[in-house]
Amino acid sequence: MTQQNNVGTHDIIDLTLSLEWHSAQGHHQETHHFANYNVWRDIDLLPPALQGQILHQPQGFSGSAKIAPGEITPMHDPRLVKKIKRDNFKGRFQGREITPCAGRFYPQGMIENLAGGFPGSMLPLRITEVDGHWLTCDLNHPLAGHDFTLSSTIGTIHGEPDEHGGRCQDAMEQLLHGPGMQARIAHQPTDFFCGEPFRRMDPTDDSGFYKTARMTEHLDSRALAEVEKLYASLIPGGSRVLDLMASVDSHITDADATVTGLGMNAEELAANQRLSERLVHDLNQQPSLPYADDSFDAVICTVSVEYLVNPLEVFGEVRRVLKPGGLFISTFSNRWFPPKVIALWIDLHEFERMGLVSEYYHRTKGFGAVTTRSLQGFSRPVDDKYTGQTGQSDPVYAVWASKDQP
């Protein structure tokens, strides 16, 4: 394999694709990295507007194209909105019966005798209405009818391989699997709260579970670097920051920032050298925050929002302690402590989890438009202990909004 300066028609390259779009609630950006992308085999599966921004371009080159509604994802088709009997919903997960809720997504295989579907299908459908013994289901793509901006960035150009066989990799199919699921139907709230969403495998007091210090990071270093970059890009220099549900690292690189940590384990907080103030406090027992109104420029919650059993109360308290215009940023991945995560989190598609966290912001009066971001597909560091199990870095999902100005 020979390395070249520009992308040739038979090269292997590292390629990053990004998708930006808007919903009625805010702005969304999805980024997916494709290592060892085979140009000869797979580039014809990309939109023509992007192909010309990859072929014969140098490493580091970025391009973008506006994609009109219906050009890649189809226009919304009313014929794919179907009314079915409630009894035809056969939702079960991990031995539990699933209750269908308005606004939520479910695999099409959960619907018995669905026209055009098949048992076991994981393609998503959205239940738009629950009306007594009937459900209204929308089988359209979650981004149907949306316009968006599609961007590409060329990473390392590895040169030509010795052979050109193998299975095609449809990068667009992977990029578009999930986006759209984090948005409401127009302005209608998503019912994430039916059933027992905040039930946990271990319902006992959290102080026992967190009594033993876990002196470790909960994501790989590549993913945490992305979290640090996100915080650095959003939080102004010199800010007073509250690290909510804090542990051994706050991922704040600004040396002028003042960081207060509120967490569950005193030893973990003591090990976090970035903190200037530390407090052990259980938000699931006491959602109120022991800080004055308008105290912080920013609040962060890193890989912990999935453990909150009183999220709306906590989000209301965060809004109270934020200064007007201050940001509340929640970041998370697809890893958690099974005994303490809420049951709903396990049931949701990864992109729908961004919808759940967005709903916390929407239902808390006083937050503005919500932004979501996803990053997937990057390579896991070679020295990470899980590299033998997966070559991909932990995905990063982020949701944030600002406190309204008076």
C-alpha positions in Angstrom: 0.0 0.0 0.0 1.5 3.3 -1.1 0.6 6.6 0.5 -0.4 9.5 -1.8 -0.9 13.2 -1.5 -4.5 13.3 -2.9 -7.3 10.8 -2.7 -7.2 8.4 -5.7 -10.1 6.2 -7.0 -8.6 3.1 -5.4 -7.3 4.4 -2.1 -8.1 3.6 1.5 -8.7 6.7 3.6 -10.0 7.8 6.9 -13.2 9.7 6.4 -15.4 11.7 8.8 -19.0 12.6 7.8 -21.1 15.1 9.7 -24.8 15.9 9.4 -26.3 19.2 10.7 -30.1 19.7 10.9 -32.8 21.6 12.8 -36.0 20.5 14.5 -38.7 22.7 16.1 -36.7 22.4 19.3 -33.2 23.3 18.2 -30.0 22.4 16.4 -28.5 19.0 15.9 -25.1 17.7 14.7 -24.2 14.1 14.1 -20.6 13.1 13.3 -19.5 9.6 12.3 -15.9 8.6 11.6 -15.1 5.8 9.1 -11.6 4.4 9.4 -10.1 2.6 6.4 -12.8 3.7 4.0 -12.5 2.0 0.6 -12.9 4.7 -2.0 -13.1 2.3 -5.0 -15.7 0.0 -3.3 -17.9 2.5 -1.4 -17.8 6.0 -2.7 -20.6 5.5 -5.2 -22.9 5.0 -2.2 -22.3 8.7 -1.2 -24.3 11.5 -2.6 -22.7 12.9 -5.8 -22.3 16.3 -4.1 -19.8 14.8 -1.7 -18.0 12.5 -4.1 -16.4 15.4 -5.8 -15.3 16.8 -2.5 -13.3 13.6 -1.7 -11.8 12.3 -4.9 -8.5 14.0 -5.8 -8.6 16.1 -2.7 -5.7 16.3 -0.1 -5.6 15.1 3.4 -7.4 17.5 5.7 -9.8 18.8 3.0 -13.3 19.5 4.2 -16.4 20.1 2.0 -20.1 20.4 2.6 -23.3 20.3 0.6 -26.9 21.3 1.2 -29.2 18.4 1.0 -32.9 19.1 0.1 -35.8 17.3 1.6 -36.4 14.0 -0.2 -32.9 14.0 -1.8 -31.4 11.4 0.5 -34.0 10.6 3.1 -37.5 10.4 1.6 -40.3 12.9 2.0 -42.8 12.1 4.6 -45.4 9.7 3.2 -48.8 9.8 4.8 -49.4 6.2 3.6 -46.8 5.1 6.1 -48.9 6.4 9.0 -51.0 3.4 10.1 -53.6 2.9 12.8 -53.3 -0.5 14.5 -55.1 -2.3 17.3 -53.4 -1.9 20.7 -53.4 -5.7 21.1 -51.1 -6.0 18.0 -48.3 -4.3 19.9 -46.2 -7.2 21.3 -43.4 -5.3 22.9 -41.1 -7.2 25.2 -37.5 -6.4 26.2 -35.3 -8.4 28.6 -38.4 -10.4 29.7 -40.5 -7.3 30.5 -43.6 -6.1 28.7 -43.1 -2.7 27.1 -45.9 -0.1 27.4 -46.4 1.9 24.1 -46.1 5.6 24.7 -46.9 8.5 22.5 -43.9 10.0 20.7 -41.6 7.0 21.4 -39.8 4.8 18.9 -40.1 1.1 18.8 -38.8 -1.7 16.5 -41.3 -2.5 13.8 -41.0 -6.2 14.7 -42.9 -5.4 17.9 -46.1 -4.9 15.8 -47.9 -8.1 14.9 -49.3 -8.4 11.4 -47.8 -5.1 10.3 -48.2 -4.6 6.6 -44.8 -4.4 5.0 -43.0 -5.4 8.2 -41.6 -8.7 9.4 -41.1 -10.3 12.8 -37.8 -9.3 14.4 -37.4 -6.2 12.3 -35.4 -3.5 14.1 -36.4 -0.7 11.8 -37.9 2.1 13.9 -41.4 3.2 13.9 -42.9 6.1 16.0 -46.1 5.8 17.9 -47.6 9.2 17.4 -50.9 8.7 19.3 -52.2 6.3 21.9 -56.0 6.4 21.8 -57.7 3.7 23.9 -57.5 0.4 22.1 -55.7 2.0 19.0 -52.2 3.1 18.2 -51.2 5.4 15.4 -47.8 4.4 14.0 -45.5 6.4 11.7 -43.1 4.2 9.7 -41.4 7.1 7.9 -37.7 7.7 8.4 -37.1 9.9 11.5 -35.6 12.6 9.2 -38.2 12.3 6.5 -38.9 15.7 5.0 -35.9 17.4 6.7 -33.2 19.4 4.8 -29.7 19.2 6.2 -26.1 20.0 5.6 -23.8 17.1 4.9 -20.1 17.6 5.4 -16.9 15.5 4.9 -13.4 15.7 6.1 -10.5 13.6 4.7 -8.2 12.1 7.3 -5.2 10.0 6.6 -4.8 8.8 3.0 -3.4 5.3 3.3 -2.9 4.6 -0.4 -4.0 1.7 -2.6 -4.6 -1.8 -1.0 -3.4 -5.0 -2.7 -7.0 -6.1 -3.4 -10.4 -4.6 -4.0 -12.8 -7.2 -2.8 -14.9 -7.4 0.3 -18.3 -6.1 1.5 -19.5 -2.6 0.7 -19.7 -0.1 3.6 -22.7 2.2 3.2 -21.5 5.2 5.2 -24.7 7.1 4.6 -26.9 4.3 6.0 -24.8 4.2 9.1 -24.7 8.0 9.5 -28.5 8.3 9.1 -29.3 5.4 11.5 -30.6 7.2 14.6 -30.7 11.0 13.8 -34.1 12.4 14.1 -35.1 10.1 17.0 -34.1 12.8 19.5 -36.6 15.3 18.3 -40.2 15.8 19.3 -43.1 15.5 16.8 -43.4 19.2 16.0 -44.0 20.7 19.4 -45.8 17.8 21.0 -44.0 16.5 24.2 -42.8 12.9 24.0 -44.3 10.7 26.7 -41.2 9.2 28.3 -42.9 9.1 31.6 -45.6 6.4 31.2 -45.1 3.1 33.1 -42.3 3.0 35.6 -39.4 4.8 33.8 -37.3 5.5 36.9 -37.5 2.0 38.3 -34.0 0.6 39.0 -32.5 -2.9 39.4 -31.2 -1.8 42.8 -33.7 0.6 44.4 -31.8 0.9 47.7 -30.2 4.1 48.9 -27.3 5.1 46.6 -24.9 5.8 49.4 -24.2 2.1 49.8 -23.5 1.5 46.2 -21.1 4.5 46.0 -19.5 4.0 49.3 -16.5 2.3 47.6 -14.4 4.7 45.6 -14.0 3.9 41.9 -10.8 5.7 41.0 -11.2 5.4 37.3 -12.5 7.1 34.2 -15.8 5.9 32.8 -15.0 6.4 29.1 -11.9 5.8 27.0 -9.4 8.5 26.6 -10.4 9.3 23.0 -14.0 9.9 24.0 -13.0 11.9 27.0 -10.8 14.1 24.8 -14.0 14.9 22.8 -15.8 15.8 26.0 -13.0 18.1 27.0 -13.0 19.8 23.6 -16.8 20.3 23.8 -16.6 21.8 27.3 -13.7 24.1 26.2 -15.7 25.2 23.1 -18.9 26.1 25.0 -17.8 27.4 28.4 -16.2 30.9 28.4 -12.8 31.3 30.0 -12.7 32.1 33.6 -16.1 30.7 34.3 -17.4 29.4 37.6 -18.5 25.9 36.9 -20.5 23.3 38.8 -19.6 19.7 38.1 -22.8 17.8 38.9 -22.4 14.2 40.1 -18.6 14.7 39.9 -15.9 12.1 40.2 -12.1 11.9 39.8 -11.9 14.3 36.8 -14.0 17.2 35.7 -12.6 17.4 32.1 -12.3 21.2 32.3 -9.0 22.3 30.7 -9.4 26.1 31.3 -6.9 26.9 34.0 -8.8 30.1 34.9 -12.1 28.3 35.6 -13.2 27.8 39.1 -14.8 24.3 39.5 -17.1 23.2 42.3 -17.7 19.4 42.5 -20.9 17.8 43.9 -20.7 14.0 44.0 -21.3 10.8 45.9 -17.9 9.7 47.1 -15.5 11.9 49.2 -12.4 10.0 48.1 -13.2 10.4 44.4 -13.8 14.1 44.9 -10.6 14.5 46.9 -8.7 12.9 44.0 -10.1 15.5 41.5 -7.4 18.1 41.6 -9.4 20.4 39.4 -11.9 21.1 42.1 -11.7 24.2 44.3 -14.7 23.1 46.4 -16.1 19.7 47.1 -19.4 18.5 48.5 -20.8 14.9 49.0 -24.5 15.2 48.1 -27.1 12.6 46.9 -29.4 14.2 44.3 -31.7 11.1 44.3 -32.4 11.7 48.0 -32.3 15.5 47.9 -32.7 17.1 44.5 -32.2 20.6 45.8 -28.8 22.2 45.3 -27.1 23.9 48.3 -26.1 27.0 46.3 -27.6 30.5 45.9 -29.5 31.6 42.9 -27.5 32.7 39.8 -24.2 31.3 41.2 -22.6 29.5 38.2 -21.7 30.4 34.6 -22.0 26.8 33.6 -23.1 23.4 35.0 -21.8 20.1 33.5 -23.0 16.6 34.1 -20.7 13.9 32.6 -21.9 10.3 32.1 -24.3 10.6 35.0 -27.7 11.9 33.9 -28.9 8.4 33.4 -28.9 7.8 37.1 -31.3 10.6 38.1 -34.7 9.4 39.5 -35.9 13.0 40.0 -34.6 14.6 36.8 -37.1 17.4 36.5 -36.5 18.5 40.0 -32.7 18.5 39.5 -33.0 20.3 36.2 -35.1 23.0 37.9 -32.5 23.4 40.5 -29.7 23.6 37.9 -31.6 26.4 36.2 -32.0 28.2 39.5 -28.3 28.2 40.3 -27.2 29.2 36.8 -26.7 32.8 35.9 -28.9 34.1 33.1 -27.4 32.9 29.8 -25.5 30.2 31.6 -25.1 26.8 30.0 -26.2 23.3 31.3 -24.3 20.6 29.4 -25.1 16.9 29.8 -22.8 14.3 28.2 -23.2 10.6 28.2 -22.3 7.4 26.2 -23.6 3.8 26.0 -22.0 2.6 29.2 -23.4 2.7 32.7 -23.7 0.9 36.1 -26.6 -1.6 35.5 -27.9 -1.7 39.1 -28.4 2.1 39.3 -29.4 3.2 35.8 -33.1 3.9 35.3 -35.0 1.3 33.4 -36.1 3.6 30.7 -32.5 4.4 29.7 -31.9 0.7 28.9 -35.1 0.5 26.8 -34.2 3.5 24.6 -32.3 3.7 21.3 -29.0 5.6 21.8 -30.4 8.6 19.8 -33.7 8.5 21.7 -31.7 9.0 24.9 -30.8 12.4 23.6 -34.5 12.9 23.2 -35.1 12.0 26.8 -32.5 14.4 28.1 -33.8 17.1 25.8 -37.3 16.5 27.2 -35.9 17.2 30.7 -34.8 20.6 29.4 -38.1 21.2 27.5 -40.2 20.5 30.6 -38.1 22.7 32.8 -39.4 26.3 32.4 -36.6 28.8 31.7 -34.3 26.9 29.3 -33.9 28.0 25.7 -33.5 26.0 22.5 -31.8 22.7 22.9 -28.7 21.6 21.0 -27.7 17.9 20.6 -24.5 16.4 19.3 -23.3 12.9 18.6 -19.9 11.5 17.8 -19.3 7.9 16.8 -16.9 5.6 15.0 -13.6 6.9 16.1 -10.8 4.4 16.9 -10.3 3.3 20.5 -6.8 4.0 21.8 -4.5 1.0 21.4 -3.6 1.0 25.1 -7.2 1.0 26.3 -8.1 -2.2 28.2 -11.2 -2.8 26.0 -9.4 -2.5 22.7 -9.4 -6.3 22.3 -13.2 -6.3 22.6 -13.9 -3.4 20.3 -11.8 -1.2 18.1 -14.2 1.7 18.3 -14.0 4.5 20.9 -17.0 5.0 23.2 -19.6 7.1 21.4 -20.2 10.6 22.9 -23.7 12.2 23.1 -24.3 15.7 24.3 -27.3 17.8 25.0 -27.2 21.4 26.2 -29.3 24.6 26.6 -28.9 28.0 28.2 -30.9 29.6 31.0 -33.2 32.2 29.6 -32.1 35.9 29.9 -34.5 38.0 32.1 
